[in-house]
């Protein structure tokens, strides 16, 4: 799986740096071939982006505020996870949304929660 990760990193780097099209196309072909081989052996990627966080198949590596997505949603996949049949071989490493700072809901919650500042010593 790390070979596949490195191929995808090479593709991303070539796309952003403007490497020759031939190199990019060759790396894509190898990545596609490896993914098809994994799929033929029932090793499939775990869907994550835009879905609710599931600790059974996802590993949260960070939390970020997001205005549009509800809290607890996978906003970004840092490393894809894979299943072999129904068993998780490697969980997806993901960045999960949390309530945006200063959002109306968090302000309302803060107003509703009583302050716990007791003066007794």
Secondary structure, DSSP 8 states (H G I E B T S, - for coil): -HHHHHHHHHHHHHHHHT--HHHHHHHHHHHHHHHHHHHHTTEEE---TTSB--TTTEEEEEEEEESSS-TTBEEEEEE--EEETTEEEE-EEEEEEEE-TT-HHHHHHHHHS--------
